[in-house]
Amino acid sequence: MTDQPVPAKVPPGERRVLAALALAQFICSFAGSNMNVMINDISKDLDTTVQGVQVSITLFLLVMAALMIPGGKITDRYGRKRCFLAGLVVYAVGALLCAGAPGLGVLILGNSILEGVGTALLIPPVYILTTLLYPDVTSRARAFGVIMALGGIGAAAGPLIGGLITTGISWRAAFVFQALVIALIVWLSRGIEDPLPPDPHRAFDTGGAVLSAAGLVLIVMGILAADNDVWLMIALLVLGGLVLAWFFRSTRAKERAGREPLLSLSLFRDRTSNLGLITQNVQWLLLMGTSFTVAAYLQVVRGYDAIQTGVIFTAATLGLLLTSLAAERLAQRRSQRTLIMAGFALSVAGVAVLVALVAAFSTAWAFVPGLLFIGLGLGVMLTPSVNVVQSSFPEERQGEISGLSRSVSNLGSSFGTAIAGTILVAGLTTGAYAAAMITLGVIGLGGLAAAARLPRVPGGTAAGAATADTAPGTYTAGTAPGTETAGTAPATDTAGTPPGTGAEPAAEPPVPDPVRPPAPRRPHRA
């Protein structure tokens, strides 16, 4: 039997440190959605098109997705706090550059490149620092509850906040607002202490980082080219697939040679985790795809201003908050698999209701029921999906899987904006809008199918894999020490525990893997 880890003392200035980490997640999520209500204002001011603004938004999300795994890796080499602060500074420079942008090119440089790179540097440390600074189950669950709650609010309320700022002042002021929040985060971060020293001699797979980023960029650019040139789209998609295949082949060769690759392929050998990653990708695809499509339609077709568009999106924000606040009670009564499936069912139903009501009625109220359903569904399933993935791996692999998880989620955001936005800008009419939303709904059904394949009952999973239907607070035999099943609020969860969740430790300690010896725990310093 393995002793339970002794809870560490509460870090000094805990509230200030947690506020800094949570605000960092908020501002990055806010940046991904607030520009959707500025489409008209930006395109007129910079003399560009809706598609130009769409490219800027999509590239921002893509840069995050492409660099999130390398961003997580370099924290070991240069230190978590140092990378966190560096990311904040790069992000702030990008935001100020956007505020004074004279044209689309500068906007893309500031928003898509600098803010994207800054986010990729600062987000992995948020999750790694929280894991290390809050080593006991209860404190970590509450910390991630706060972080994910602010992240959800930033994504869902971004259109409303951005609309208020744009209408009241200017779209440029929204970027100044981001820079001011970054300055506040830097001030709050003074009390953060990195629990582990950096390892300047840690190897970094530069070639793998370049190949993975290039492959993802080519694939998303191929999707964006769909409305202009089908052959260019096919060429970019094929080329992107070949580059990614090269990346995986290179990674396999490095592992066989005993060198450390950018991303270990063993992360993809866990079936439960793979299914969980698919559900994460589709969830963020639905959220960002719906946000861009509805916002573009309201402004370009209906002629709504930024604040009117943001107010309509309040329905989705309200739905997300309602189910997020109920997440702890839901997790105690229902399995992770059930919650994820219910979330997809609600979201897909919301898409259907949205398309039907908007086609039948011209009032703005026609958008409310569908957006409310979508928000309710997303709030139900965002946290369980992350929990399923994180709980599939032991403590020593949390840094790797956290980076992969964040990358997959951001890639879903890129896909959502690229796919739905491309359909919409190809012909800004009611028919194109409906086609974009129906496409999102069909992809949502794919996410539901993936959730349905999550394991139903304990047993039958690989050692160390999470069991999606295990009751909260229990362990599965054969699980690696330090990992709980997906039904818990685990001590190794590095993303997304519902607010207020304080699951009690299991009555019995985990059973060591009969084949592999238990991995030694790393000491934590508060």
C-alpha positions in Angstrom: 0.0 0.0 0.0 1.2 3.5 -0.9 1.0 6.3 1.6 -1.3 9.2 0.7 0.6 12.4 0.0 0.7 14.8 3.0 -1.1 18.0 2.2 1.3 20.9 1.9 1.0 24.1 3.7 -1.1 26.8 2.0 1.3 28.9 -0.1 1.9 32.4 1.1 -0.4 34.9 -0.6 -2.6 32.1 -1.9 -5.4 34.3 -3.0 -3.2 36.7 -4.9 -1.4 33.8 -6.6 -4.6 32.1 -7.6 -6.0 35.4 -8.8 -3.0 35.8 -11.1 -3.3 32.3 -12.6 -7.1 32.5 -13.0 -7.0 36.0 -14.6 -4.4 34.7 -17.0 -6.8 32.0 -18.2 -9.6 34.5 -18.3 -7.8 37.0 -20.6 -6.6 34.3 -23.0 -10.2 32.9 -23.3 -11.5 36.4 -23.6 -9.1 37.2 -26.5 -10.3 34.1 -28.4 -14.0 35.3 -28.5 -14.3 39.0 -28.0 -13.1 39.9 -31.5 -16.2 38.2 -32.9 -18.4 41.2 -32.1 -15.9 43.7 -33.6 -16.0 42.2 -37.1 -17.9 45.2 -38.7 -16.0 47.8 -36.8 -12.5 46.4 -37.5 -13.2 45.6 -41.2 -14.5 49.2 -41.8 -11.8 50.9 -39.8 -8.9 48.9 -41.3 -10.5 48.8 -44.8 -10.6 45.0 -44.9 -13.2 42.2 -45.2 -15.0 39.9 -42.9 -12.8 37.1 -44.1 -9.7 39.2 -43.2 -10.9 39.5 -39.6 -11.7 35.7 -39.6 -8.2 34.9 -40.7 -6.8 37.0 -37.8 -9.0 35.2 -35.3 -8.3 31.8 -36.7 -4.5 32.3 -36.8 -4.5 33.5 -33.2 -6.2 30.2 -32.1 -4.0 28.2 -34.4 -0.7 29.7 -33.1 -1.9 28.8 -29.6 -2.6 25.3 -30.6 0.6 24.8 -32.6 2.9 26.2 -29.8 1.1 24.9 -26.7 3.1 21.6 -26.5 6.5 23.3 -27.1 5.4 26.0 -24.6 4.8 23.3 -22.0 8.2 21.6 -22.7 10.3 24.7 -22.3 8.9 25.4 -18.8 11.1 22.5 -17.6 14.2 24.1 -19.1 13.6 27.8 -18.2 11.3 27.6 -15.3 7.5 27.9 -15.0 7.4 31.4 -13.4 9.9 32.8 -15.9 7.9 31.4 -18.9 4.7 32.7 -17.4 6.0 36.2 -17.0 7.6 36.1 -20.5 4.3 35.1 -22.0 2.5 38.0 -20.2 5.0 40.5 -21.6 4.8 39.2 -25.2 1.0 39.1 -25.0 0.9 42.7 -23.7 3.1 44.0 -26.5 0.8 42.3 -29.0 -2.3 43.8 -27.5 -0.8 47.3 -27.6 0.3 46.8 -31.2 -3.3 45.8 -32.1 -4.7 48.9 -30.3 -2.7 51.1 -32.7 -2.8 48.9 -35.8 -3.1 50.9 -39.0 -4.0 47.9 -41.1 -4.8 44.2 -41.2 -1.2 43.1 -41.4 -0.2 44.8 -38.1 -3.4 43.4 -36.5 -2.4 39.9 -37.5 1.1 40.5 -36.2 -0.1 41.8 -32.8 -3.2 39.6 -32.3 -2.4 36.3 -34.2 1.3 36.1 -33.7 2.4 37.9 -30.6 -0.7 37.3 -28.5 -0.8 33.7 -29.7 2.9 33.1 -28.8 2.3 34.9 -25.4 -0.6 32.6 -24.7 1.3 29.5 -25.6 4.0 30.5 -23.2 1.8 31.5 -20.2 -1.0 28.9 -20.3 1.1 25.7 -19.6 2.7 27.3 -16.5 -0.8 28.1 -15.2 -1.8 24.4 -15.0 1.6 23.1 -14.0 2.0 25.7 -11.2 -1.5 25.0 -9.9 -0.7 21.3 -9.8 2.5 21.8 -7.9 1.3 24.6 -5.6 -1.9 22.8 -4.5 -0.8 19.1 -3.9 -3.8 17.9 -1.9 -7.1 17.0 -3.5 -9.4 19.6 -2.0 -7.3 22.7 -2.5 -6.3 21.7 -6.0 -9.9 21.0 -7.0 -11.0 24.4 -5.7 -8.1 26.1 -7.4 -8.9 24.5 -10.8 -12.5 25.3 -10.2 -11.7 29.0 -10.0 -9.4 28.9 -13.0 -11.8 27.0 -15.3 -14.7 29.1 -14.2 -12.9 32.3 -15.2 -11.8 30.7 -18.4 -15.4 29.8 -19.3 -16.6 33.2 -18.4 -13.9 34.8 -20.5 -14.9 32.7 -23.6 -18.7 33.0 -23.1 -18.8 36.6 -21.9 -16.1 37.8 -24.3 -18.7 39.0 -26.9 -20.6 40.9 -24.3 -17.6 42.6 -22.7 -16.0 43.3 -26.1 -19.3 44.7 -27.4 -19.7 47.0 -24.4 -16.1 48.4 -24.9 -16.4 48.6 -28.7 -19.7 50.5 -28.6 -18.9 52.7 -25.6 -15.3 53.6 -26.7 -13.7 51.8 -29.7 -12.6 48.3 -30.7 -9.1 49.5 -30.1 -9.9 50.1 -26.4 -10.7 46.4 -26.0 -7.0 45.6 -26.7 -6.0 48.3 -24.2 -8.2 46.6 -21.7 -6.3 43.3 -22.3 -3.0 45.1 -21.7 -4.3 46.6 -18.5 -5.4 43.2 -17.2 -2.0 41.8 -18.1 -0.3 44.5 -16.0 -2.5 43.5 -13.1 -1.6 39.9 -13.5 2.1 40.8 -13.5 1.7 42.7 -10.3 -0.2 39.8 -8.7 2.5 37.3 -9.8 5.1 38.8 -7.6 4.3 36.2 -4.9 4.5 33.2 -7.1 7.4 30.8 -6.3 8.4 28.1 -8.7 8.2 24.8 -6.7 10.8 23.1 -8.9 14.1 24.6 -10.2 14.6 24.9 -14.0 16.8 22.4 -15.8 18.8 24.5 -18.3 20.4 21.3 -19.7 17.0 19.7 -20.5 16.8 18.7 -24.2 14.3 20.4 -26.5 13.1 18.9 -29.7 13.3 21.9 -32.0 12.8 19.9 -35.2 9.7 18.2 -33.7 8.3 21.6 -32.7 8.8 23.0 -36.2 7.2 20.0 -37.9 4.2 19.8 -35.6 3.5 23.5 -35.9 4.0 23.5 -39.7 1.6 20.6 -40.2 -1.1 22.1 -38.1 -0.8 25.5 -39.8 -1.0 23.9 -43.3 -4.2 22.0 -42.4 -6.0 25.0 -41.0 -4.9 27.2 -43.9 -6.3 24.5 -46.2 -9.7 24.8 -44.5 -9.6 28.6 -44.8 -8.8 28.2 -48.6 -11.9 26.1 -49.2 -14.1 29.0 -50.3 -11.5 30.4 -52.8 -9.8 27.4 -54.4 -10.7 23.8 -53.9 -7.5 22.5 -55.4 -5.4 24.8 -53.2 -7.4 23.5 -50.2 -6.7 19.9 -51.2 -3.0 20.6 -51.7 -2.6 22.3 -48.3 -4.5 19.5 -46.5 -2.4 16.8 -48.1 0.8 18.7 -47.5 -0.2 19.3 -43.9 -1.0 15.6 -43.4 2.4 14.6 -44.9 4.3 17.0 -42.6 2.4 15.6 -39.5 3.2 12.1 -40.7 6.9 13.1 -40.9 6.6 14.5 -37.4 5.2 11.2 -36.0 7.8 9.1 -37.9 10.6 11.4 -36.6 9.2 11.1 -33.0 9.2 7.3 -33.2 12.8 7.3 -34.4 13.9 9.5 -31.6 12.2 7.4 -29.0 13.8 4.2 -30.4 17.2 6.0 -30.2 16.7 6.9 -26.6 16.3 10.6 -27.2 13.5 12.8 -25.7 11.0 13.9 -28.4 8.7 16.8 -28.3 5.7 14.6 -27.6 5.8 10.9 -26.5 3.7 8.7 -28.7 2.8 6.6 -25.7 0.4 9.4 -24.8 -1.8 8.1 -27.6 -1.9 4.5 -26.4 -4.6 5.0 -23.9 -8.1 4.6 -25.5 -10.0 6.5 -22.8 -7.7 9.4 -23.1 -7.9 9.5 -26.9 -11.7 9.5 -26.7 -11.5 12.3 -24.1 -9.2 14.3 -26.4 -11.7 14.0 -29.2 -14.6 15.3 -27.0 -12.4 18.2 -25.9 -11.6 19.2 -29.5 -15.2 19.0 -30.6 -16.5 21.0 -27.6 -14.2 23.9 -28.3 -15.0 23.6 -32.0 -18.7 24.0 -31.2 -18.1 26.9 -28.8 -15.8 29.0 -31.1 -17.6 28.0 -34.3 -21.0 29.0 -33.0 -19.5 32.2 -31.5 -18.0 33.3 -34.8 -20.8 32.2 -37.1 -23.7 33.8 -35.1 -21.7 37.0 -34.4 -20.8 37.4 -38.1 -24.4 36.8 -39.1 -25.9 39.2 -36.6 -23.5 42.0 -37.6 -23.2 41.5 -41.4 -26.7 40.2 -42.3 -28.9 41.6 -39.5 -26.9 44.8 -39.1 -26.6 44.6 -35.3 -23.9 46.6 -33.6 -21.3 45.2 -31.2 -23.2 45.6 -28.0 -26.5 44.2 -29.4 -24.6 41.2 -30.6 -22.9 40.8 -27.2 -26.2 41.0 -25.3 -27.7 38.2 -27.4 -24.7 36.0 -26.5 -25.6 36.5 -22.8 -27.9 33.6 -23.2 -25.0 31.2 -23.9 -23.0 32.8 -21.0 -25.9 32.3 -18.6 -26.3 28.7 -19.7 -22.7 27.9 -19.3 -22.6 29.5 -15.8 -25.7 27.7 -14.6 -24.4 24.2 -15.4 -20.9 25.1 -14.2 -22.2 26.1 -10.8 -24.1 22.8 -10.7 -21.1 20.8 -11.8 -20.2 19.5 -8.4 -23.6 18.2 -7.6 -23.9 16.7 -11.1 -20.5 14.9 -10.8 -21.6 13.4 -7.5 -24.8 11.9 -9.1 -23.7 11.1 -12.6 -20.6 9.5 -14.2 -18.2 11.5 -16.4 -19.4 9.6 -19.5 -23.0 10.4 -18.8 -22.3 14.1 -18.3 -20.2 14.4 -21.5 -23.0 12.7 -23.5 -25.7 14.9 -22.0 -23.6 17.9 -22.8 -23.3 17.0 -26.5 -27.0 16.1 -26.7 -27.9 19.5 -25.2 -25.5 21.4 -27.5 -26.6 19.6 -30.7 -30.3 20.2 -29.7 -29.4 23.9 -29.2 -28.0 24.1 -32.7 -31.2 22.6 -34.2 -33.4 24.9 -32.2 -31.2 27.9 -33.2 -31.5 27.1 -36.9 -35.2 26.4 -36.8 -36.2 29.5 -34.8 -34.0 32.0 -36.7 -35.5 30.7 -40.0 -39.0 31.1 -38.7 -38.7 34.4 -36.8 -36.9 37.7 -37.5 -36.8 38.8 -33.8 -33.5 38.7 -31.8 -35.3 36.6 -29.3 -35.2 33.7 -31.8 -31.5 33.3 -31.0 -31.9 33.0 -27.2 -33.3 29.4 -26.7 -30.7 27.8 -29.0 -27.8 29.7 -27.5 -29.0 28.9 -24.0 -29.1 25.2 -24.8 -25.6 25.3 -26.3 -24.3 27.1 -23.2 -26.0 24.6 -20.9 -24.5 21.7 -22.8 -21.0 23.1 -22.9 -21.0 23.9 -19.2 -22.0 20.3 -18.4 -19.2 18.6 -20.4 -16.1 20.8 -20.5 -14.8 19.8 -17.1 -15.5 16.1 -17.2 -13.8 15.8 -20.6 -10.6 17.3 -19.2 -10.8 15.2 -16.1 -11.1 12.0 -18.1 -7.9 12.8 -20.0 -5.8 14.1 -17.1 -6.8 11.1 -14.8 -5.6 8.6 -17.4 -2.0 9.3 -16.6 0.3 9.2 -13.5 1.7 12.3 -11.8 5.0 12.3 -13.6 3.3 12.6 -17.0 0.9 15.5 -16.1 3.1 18.1 -17.7 3.0 16.3 -21.1 -0.7 15.4 -21.1 -1.6 18.9 -19.9 0.2 20.5 -22.9 -1.4 18.0 -25.3 -4.8 18.6 -23.8 -4.5 22.4 -24.1 -3.2 22.0 -27.7 -6.1 19.8 -28.8 -8.6 22.2 -27.2 -7.1 25.2 -29.0 -6.9 23.3 -32.2 -10.7 22.6 -31.9 -11.2 26.4 -31.5 -9.2 26.9 -34.7 -11.2 24.3 -36.6 -14.5 25.8 -35.4 -13.7 29.3 -36.6 -12.1 28.0 -39.8 -14.8 25.5 -40.8 -17.9 27.4 -39.8 -16.5 30.8 -40.8 -15.4 29.6 -44.2 -18.9 28.4 -45.0 -20.4 31.6 -43.7 -18.1 34.1 -45.5 -18.6 32.2 -48.8 -22.1 33.7 -49.0 -23.4 35.8 -46.1 -27.0 34.8 -46.5 -29.5 32.9 -44.3 -28.7 29.7 -46.3 -25.0 30.0 -45.6 -25.6 30.7 -41.9 -27.8 27.6 -41.6 -25.3 25.5 -43.5 -22.5 26.6 -41.1 -24.6 25.8 -38.0 -25.8 22.5 -39.4 -22.2 21.5 -40.1 -21.3 22.3 -36.4 -24.3 20.2 -35.3 -23.1 17.2 -37.4 -19.6 17.5 -35.9 -21.3 17.7 -32.5 -22.9 14.3 -33.2 -19.4 12.9 -33.9 -18.4 14.2 -30.4 -21.5 12.4 -28.9 -20.5 9.2 -30.7 -16.9 9.5 -29.2 -18.4 10.1 -25.7 -20.6 7.0 -26.0 -17.5 4.9 -26.6 -16.0 5.9 -23.2 -15.9 2.8 -20.9 -19.1 2.2 -19.0 -17.9 0.2 -16.0 -14.7 -0.4 -14.1 -12.4 -3.1 -15.5 -11.3 -3.7 -19.0 -9.2 -0.6 -19.1 -5.4 -0.5 -19.4 -3.4 -0.1 -16.4 -3.3 3.5 -15.5 -6.3 4.4 -17.6 -9.2 6.3 -16.2 -12.6 4.6 -16.0 -15.2 7.1 -17.1 -18.1 5.7 -15.1 -16.3 5.1 -11.8 -18.0 6.7 -8.9 -16.3 9.8 -7.4 -13.6 9.1 -4.9 -12.7 5.6 -6.0 -9.7 3.9 -7.5 -9.3 1.2 -10.1 -7.0 -1.7 -9.5 -4.0 -1.6 -11.7 -3.9 2.2 -11.8 -0.5 3.7 -11.5 0.1 5.2 -8.1 -1.0 8.8 -7.8 -3.7 8.6 -10.4 -7.4 8.3 -9.8 -10.2 7.2 -12.1 -11.9 9.8 -14.1 -14.9 10.0 -11.8 -12.8 11.8 -9.1 -11.6 15.3 -8.6 -8.1 13.8 -8.8 -5.0 15.0 -7.1 -3.3 14.9 -10.5 -5.9 16.9 -12.4 -4.3 19.8 -14.1 -7.3 21.4 -15.7 -10.9 22.1 -15.0 -12.4 21.0 -11.7 -15.9 22.5 -11.1 -16.1 25.4 -8.7 -16.4 24.2 -5.1 -15.5 20.6 -5.8 -13.9 19.1 -2.8 -13.9 15.3 -3.4 -12.7 13.4 -0.4 -9.7 11.0 -0.9 -10.5 7.4 -1.5 -10.9 5.2 1.5 -8.3 2.8 0.2 -5.0 3.8 -1.4 -4.3 2.9 -5.0 -3.1 -0.6 -5.8 0.4 -0.5 -7.5 0.6 -1.7 -11.0 1.6 -5.4 -10.8 3.9 -5.1 -13.8 5.6 -1.8 -13.4 7.1 -0.6 -10.1 5.5 2.5 -8.7 7.1 5.7 -9.9 8.7 7.7 -7.2 6.9 10.8 -6.2 8.6 14.1 -6.7 8.8 16.2 -3.6 6.6 19.3 -3.6 7.5 22.6 -2.0 4.8 25.1 -1.2 
